Amino acid sequence: MKKALITGISGQDGSYLTELLLSKGYQVHGMIRRSSTFNTGRIDHIYRDPHNGKKARMRLHYGDLASSDSLQNMISEVEPDEIYNLAAQSHVRVSFDMPEYTGDVTGLGTLRLLEAVRRIGADVRFYQASTSEMFGDALPPQSEMTPFAPQSPYAAAKTYAHWVTKNYRDGYGIFACSGILFNHESPRRGETFVTRKITRAVAAILAGKQTHLYMGNLDAKRDWGYAPEYVEVMWRLLQHDEPMDIVIGTGESYSVREFLEEAFGYVALDYRDYVKIDKHYFRPTEVDYLLADPGKARTVLGWEPKIRFHDLVRIMMDADLELQGLDVPGEGKRLLAERFDGWHRWEDQVVSMDK
């Protein structure tokens, strides 16, 4: 049985990756930060009572990317075959307000994790969650050969983490890969990220619980994909014969305004009647246009996205409408059933969490 260690297991990607790895027979270990309350909502549905006499295949450990000792102790205890570093301060706008913290956790945290692997001498395959934000204002489409031009403390920290991952691969022979993932969304996306902010607001407006939605730059264009498909690429990357860095995206780009049109239009509303602009949500430096060139992922890993932009919006809208107790058109659910292979149907897995 392979063992995987996931930092950021309680996030969107961490929860989907956990489901995928469990479905493939892995034992999954996740790192969470110590807190007086549990922030495990995205993975609580995986919980199984460890006292039911069956062997648990998912456990949580306390740790922190800001603590070298905790990382080294955790890797020594778990002895993982694969490490997926998904943890970060990942909100771009927040990184302008907390630049030092972002740099410490998102940038130096990756260095601490890699250094722990090196010192222990662990025979492990390492995945680094890089981001399309590293491309910044570079001209689209962006590929593995496009120079980075980060436009935020978050993007700068991720660029550092990306290059230090390559440095440890080249310098110490660690099987270390970076997935340069473009925006990937789902109903599990954090509520302050723009896509979920929109779909959640549309449902709340329809339920009579909200009157307006306050937004920033509506003209920014992004390559938006479906998160469960993207975590499959993370796994595929670590199964490849040679470590490498790879761009993951759909090859299509849409503006925030087009996302608004699609989401509000799904329930026959006009976004212009509800959206107001608030300068607070503008970034000091903007990234105008991100568009992936996923050719390498297609040819080397054989990966193609099934869920496209319009399908993604409908899937997210169905989920948020359901959370509000509203009638759900169900188009998103139908598209999901038709186009997605369903590896995340993990219900038969026996798992538990140590808290």
C-alpha positions as CSV (number, residue, x, y, z in Angstrom):
1,M,0.0,0.0,0.0
2,K,1.5,3.4,-1.1
3,K,1.5,6.2,1.5
4,A,0.9,9.8,0.5
5,L,1.4,12.9,2.7
6,I,-0.7,15.9,1.7
7,T,-0.1,19.4,3.1
8,G,-3.2,21.6,2.7
9,I,-5.4,18.5,2.9
10,S,-8.3,20.5,4.2
11,G,-8.4,22.8,1.2
12,Q,-10.4,22.3,-2.1
13,D,-7.6,20.4,-3.9
14,G,-6.5,18.5,-0.8
15,S,-10.0,17.1,-0.3
16,Y,-10.4,16.0,-3.9
17,L,-6.9,14.5,-4.0
18,T,-7.6,12.6,-0.8
19,E,-10.6,11.0,-2.4
20,L,-8.7,10.2,-5.6
21,L,-5.8,8.5,-3.7
22,L,-8.1,6.6,-1.4
23,S,-9.9,5.2,-4.5
24,K,-6.5,4.0,-5.8
25,G,-5.8,2.1,-2.6
26,Y,-3.4,4.6,-0.9
27,Q,-3.0,5.3,2.8
28,V,-3.3,9.1,3.0
29,H,-1.8,11.3,5.7
30,G,-2.7,14.9,5.9
31,M,-1.1,17.9,7.6
32,I,-3.3,20.4,9.4
33,R,-2.4,23.4,11.6
34,R,-3.2,23.3,15.3
35,S,-6.2,25.4,16.1
36,S,-8.8,25.6,18.9
37,T,-11.4,24.7,16.3
38,F,-11.3,22.2,13.4
39,N,-11.1,23.6,9.9
40,T,-11.8,20.2,8.2
41,G,-15.2,20.8,6.7
42,R,-14.1,19.7,3.2
43,I,-12.9,16.3,4.5
44,D,-15.3,15.6,7.4
45,H,-17.5,13.6,5.0
46,I,-14.6,11.1,4.7
47,Y,-14.5,10.5,8.4
48,R,-15.1,7.0,9.7
49,D,-15.1,6.0,13.3
50,P,-11.6,4.4,14.0
51,H,-13.2,2.2,16.7
52,N,-15.3,0.1,14.2
53,G,-12.6,-2.6,14.0
54,K,-11.6,-1.8,10.4
55,K,-8.2,-0.5,9.4
56,A,-8.1,3.3,8.8
57,R,-6.5,4.6,5.6
58,M,-6.6,8.3,6.3
59,R,-5.0,10.1,9.2
60,L,-4.4,13.8,10.1
61,H,-1.2,15.1,11.8
62,Y,-0.5,18.5,13.3
63,G,2.2,20.4,11.5
64,D,3.0,23.8,10.0
65,L,5.0,24.9,7.0
66,A,6.5,27.6,9.2
67,S,8.1,25.0,11.5
68,S,11.0,22.9,10.2
69,D,11.0,20.6,13.2
70,S,7.3,19.6,12.7
71,L,7.9,18.9,9.0
72,Q,10.9,16.7,9.6
73,N,9.2,14.8,12.4
74,M,6.1,14.2,10.4
75,I,8.0,12.9,7.3
76,S,10.1,10.6,9.6
77,E,7.0,9.3,11.2
78,V,4.9,8.8,8.1
79,E,7.6,7.6,5.7
80,P,5.6,8.6,2.7
81,D,6.1,7.4,-0.9
82,E,4.7,10.7,-2.2
83,I,4.4,14.2,-0.9
84,Y,1.9,16.7,-2.3
85,N,2.6,20.2,-1.1
86,L,-0.7,22.0,-1.5
87,A,-0.6,24.2,1.6
88,A,-0.2,28.0,1.1
89,Q,-1.6,31.4,1.9
90,S,-3.3,31.2,-1.5
91,H,-5.5,34.3,-1.7
92,V,-3.9,36.8,-4.1
93,R,-5.6,39.9,-2.8
94,V,-4.9,38.9,0.8
95,S,-1.2,38.6,-0.1
96,F,-1.0,42.3,-0.6
97,D,-2.2,42.8,3.0
98,M,-0.1,40.0,4.5
99,P,3.0,39.9,2.3
100,E,5.5,38.7,4.9
101,Y,3.3,35.9,6.1
102,T,2.6,34.9,2.5
103,G,6.3,34.8,1.7
104,D,7.1,32.8,4.8
105,V,4.5,30.1,4.4
106,T,4.0,30.0,0.6
107,G,7.7,30.5,-0.4
108,L,9.9,29.4,2.5
109,G,7.5,26.7,3.6
110,T,8.3,24.8,0.4
111,L,12.0,25.2,1.1
112,R,11.5,23.8,4.6
113,L,9.6,20.8,3.3
114,L,12.2,20.0,0.6
115,E,15.1,20.5,3.1
116,A,13.4,18.0,5.5
117,V,13.2,15.5,2.7
118,R,16.9,16.1,1.9
119,R,18.1,15.8,5.5
120,I,16.1,12.6,6.1
121,G,17.3,11.1,2.8
122,A,13.7,10.0,2.1
123,D,13.1,8.1,-1.1
124,V,10.0,10.2,-2.0
125,R,8.3,11.7,-5.0
126,F,7.4,15.4,-4.4
127,Y,4.7,17.5,-6.0
128,Q,4.8,21.3,-5.7
129,A,1.6,23.2,-6.4
130,S,2.7,26.0,-8.6
131,T,0.3,28.5,-10.1
132,S,-0.5,30.4,-13.3
133,E,-0.2,33.6,-11.3
134,M,3.5,33.3,-11.6
135,F,3.1,34.3,-15.3
136,G,1.7,37.7,-14.2
137,D,1.6,40.0,-17.2
138,A,3.4,37.7,-19.6
139,L,1.7,37.5,-23.0
140,P,-0.8,34.6,-23.5
141,P,-0.9,31.8,-24.1
142,Q,1.5,30.7,-21.3
143,S,3.4,27.5,-21.5
144,E,6.3,25.8,-19.7
145,M,8.6,28.1,-21.7
146,T,7.0,31.4,-20.8
147,P,9.1,33.6,-18.5
148,F,7.5,34.3,-15.1
149,A,6.5,37.9,-14.3
150,P,4.7,37.8,-10.9
151,Q,2.4,40.7,-10.0
152,S,1.6,40.0,-6.4
153,P,3.4,38.8,-3.2
154,Y,1.6,35.5,-3.6
155,A,2.8,35.0,-7.1
156,A,6.4,36.0,-6.1
157,A,6.3,33.5,-3.2
158,K,5.0,30.8,-5.5
159,T,7.7,31.6,-8.1
160,Y,10.4,31.2,-5.4
161,A,8.8,27.9,-4.3
162,H,8.8,26.7,-8.0
163,W,12.4,27.5,-8.6
164,V,13.6,26.0,-5.3
165,T,11.7,22.8,-6.2
166,K,13.7,22.7,-9.5
167,N,16.9,23.5,-7.6
168,Y,16.4,20.5,-5.2
169,R,15.6,18.3,-8.2
170,D,18.8,19.3,-10.1
171,G,21.1,19.6,-7.1
172,Y,20.1,16.7,-4.9
173,G,18.4,14.3,-7.3
174,I,15.0,14.5,-5.5
175,F,12.1,13.4,-7.7
176,A,10.4,16.8,-7.5
177,C,7.7,18.1,-9.9
178,S,5.7,21.3,-10.2
179,G,2.3,21.5,-11.6
180,I,1.7,25.0,-12.9
181,L,-2.1,24.9,-12.5
182,F,-4.3,27.6,-14.0
183,N,-7.5,28.6,-12.1
184,H,-9.5,25.5,-11.1
185,E,-12.8,25.7,-9.3
186,S,-15.5,23.6,-7.8
187,P,-18.4,23.8,-5.2
188,R,-15.7,23.3,-2.6
189,R,-13.9,26.5,-3.6
190,G,-13.4,29.0,-0.7
191,E,-16.2,31.5,-0.5
192,T,-13.8,34.6,-0.9
193,F,-12.5,33.4,-4.2
194,V,-14.2,35.2,-7.1
195,T,-16.0,32.2,-8.7
196,R,-17.5,30.9,-5.5
197,K,-18.2,34.4,-4.4
198,I,-20.3,34.9,-7.5
199,T,-22.2,31.6,-7.5
200,R,-22.9,31.8,-3.7
201,A,-24.2,35.4,-4.2
202,V,-26.5,34.5,-7.0
203,A,-28.1,31.8,-4.9
204,A,-28.4,34.1,-1.9
205,I,-30.0,36.9,-4.1
206,L,-32.5,34.4,-5.5
207,A,-33.3,33.3,-1.9
208,G,-33.9,36.9,-0.9
209,K,-31.0,36.9,1.5
210,Q,-28.8,39.3,-0.4
211,T,-29.5,42.4,-2.6
212,H,-26.1,43.2,-4.2
213,L,-22.8,41.7,-5.1
214,Y,-19.7,43.9,-4.7
215,M,-16.9,43.1,-7.2
216,G,-13.6,44.5,-8.4
217,N,-12.0,44.2,-11.9
218,L,-14.6,42.5,-14.2
219,D,-12.3,42.5,-17.2
220,A,-9.6,40.1,-15.9
221,K,-9.5,37.0,-18.0
222,R,-8.8,33.5,-16.6
223,D,-8.5,29.9,-17.8
224,W,-11.0,28.2,-15.5
225,G,-11.1,24.4,-15.1
226,Y,-12.7,21.9,-12.8
227,A,-10.6,21.1,-9.7
228,P,-11.2,17.3,-9.4
229,E,-9.8,16.8,-12.9
230,Y,-6.7,18.9,-12.0
231,V,-5.8,16.8,-8.9
232,E,-5.7,13.7,-11.2
233,V,-2.9,15.4,-13.1
234,M,-1.0,15.9,-9.8
235,W,-1.1,12.1,-9.3
236,R,-0.2,11.3,-12.9
237,L,2.8,13.6,-12.7
238,L,4.3,11.7,-9.8
239,Q,3.7,8.4,-11.7
240,H,5.7,9.5,-14.7
241,D,9.2,8.0,-15.3
242,E,11.0,11.4,-15.0
243,P,10.3,14.4,-12.8
244,M,9.2,17.5,-14.7
245,D,7.2,20.8,-14.6
246,I,4.0,21.0,-16.5
247,V,1.2,23.5,-17.3
248,I,-2.4,22.5,-16.6
249,G,-5.3,24.3,-18.1
250,T,-8.2,24.2,-20.5
251,G,-6.7,26.4,-23.3
252,E,-9.8,28.7,-23.0
253,S,-10.1,32.0,-21.2
254,Y,-13.1,34.0,-20.0
255,S,-13.5,37.2,-18.2
256,V,-15.0,37.7,-14.7
257,R,-17.8,39.6,-16.5
258,E,-18.5,36.5,-18.6
259,F,-18.6,34.4,-15.5
260,L,-21.1,36.8,-14.0
261,E,-23.2,36.6,-17.2
262,E,-23.2,32.8,-17.1
263,A,-24.0,32.5,-13.4
264,F,-26.8,35.0,-13.3
265,G,-28.1,33.9,-16.6
266,Y,-28.5,30.4,-15.3
267,V,-31.3,31.5,-13.1
268,A,-32.7,34.1,-15.6
269,L,-31.2,37.2,-13.9
270,D,-29.2,40.1,-15.4
271,Y,-26.0,40.6,-13.4
272,R,-26.1,44.3,-14.2
273,D,-29.1,44.7,-11.9
274,Y,-27.2,43.4,-8.9
275,V,-23.4,43.9,-9.3
276,K,-21.7,47.0,-7.9
277,I,-18.0,47.9,-8.2
278,D,-16.0,48.4,-5.0
279,K,-12.4,49.7,-5.4
280,H,-11.4,47.7,-2.3
281,Y,-11.4,44.5,-4.4
282,F,-8.9,45.8,-7.0
283,R,-5.3,44.7,-6.7
284,P,-2.5,47.2,-6.6
285,T,-1.1,45.4,-9.6
286,E,-3.5,43.5,-11.8
287,V,-3.0,40.3,-14.0
288,D,-5.1,40.9,-17.1
289,Y,-5.0,37.7,-19.1
290,L,-4.1,34.2,-18.3
291,L,-4.5,31.5,-20.9
292,A,-2.9,28.0,-20.7
293,D,-1.1,26.2,-23.5
294,P,-1.7,22.6,-22.1
295,G,0.0,20.9,-25.1
296,K,2.6,19.2,-23.0
297,A,0.0,17.7,-20.6
298,R,-1.9,16.4,-23.5
299,T,1.1,14.8,-25.3
300,V,3.2,13.6,-22.3
301,L,0.5,12.7,-19.7
302,G,-2.4,12.1,-22.1
303,W,-4.6,14.5,-20.1
304,E,-7.6,16.4,-21.5
305,P,-10.2,18.3,-19.5
306,K,-13.8,17.1,-19.7
307,I,-15.5,19.9,-17.9
308,R,-15.3,23.3,-19.7
309,F,-16.3,26.8,-18.6
310,H,-20.0,26.7,-19.1
311,D,-20.3,23.3,-17.5
312,L,-18.2,24.4,-14.5
313,V,-20.5,27.4,-13.8
314,R,-23.6,25.2,-13.9
315,I,-22.0,22.6,-11.6
316,M,-21.2,25.3,-9.1
317,M,-24.5,27.0,-9.4
318,D,-26.4,23.8,-8.8
319,A,-24.4,23.2,-5.6
320,D,-25.0,26.7,-4.2
321,L,-28.7,26.7,-5.1
322,E,-29.1,23.5,-3.3
323,L,-27.3,24.9,-0.2
324,Q,-29.9,27.7,-0.2
325,G,-32.7,25.1,-0.4
326,L,-33.8,26.4,-3.8
327,D,-35.0,24.4,-6.8
328,V,-32.0,23.2,-8.8
329,P,-32.2,23.1,-12.6
330,G,-29.9,20.1,-12.4
331,E,-28.1,20.9,-15.7
332,G,-24.8,21.0,-13.9
333,K,-25.4,17.6,-12.3
334,R,-26.4,16.1,-15.6
335,L,-23.3,17.4,-17.3
336,L,-21.2,16.1,-14.4
337,A,-22.7,12.7,-14.7
338,E,-22.1,12.6,-18.5
339,R,-18.6,13.9,-18.7
340,F,-16.9,13.0,-15.5
341,D,-15.7,9.5,-14.8
342,G,-16.5,9.6,-11.1
343,W,-13.3,8.4,-9.5
344,H,-14.2,10.4,-6.4
345,R,-17.1,8.0,-5.5
346,W,-15.1,6.9,-2.5
347,E,-17.9,5.8,-0.2
348,D,-16.7,2.2,0.1
349,Q,-13.3,3.3,1.4
350,V,-12.6,2.7,5.1
351,V,-11.0,5.9,6.5
352,S,-10.7,7.7,9.7
353,M,-9.0,10.8,11.2
354,D,-7.0,11.3,14.3
355,K,-7.9,14.7,15.8
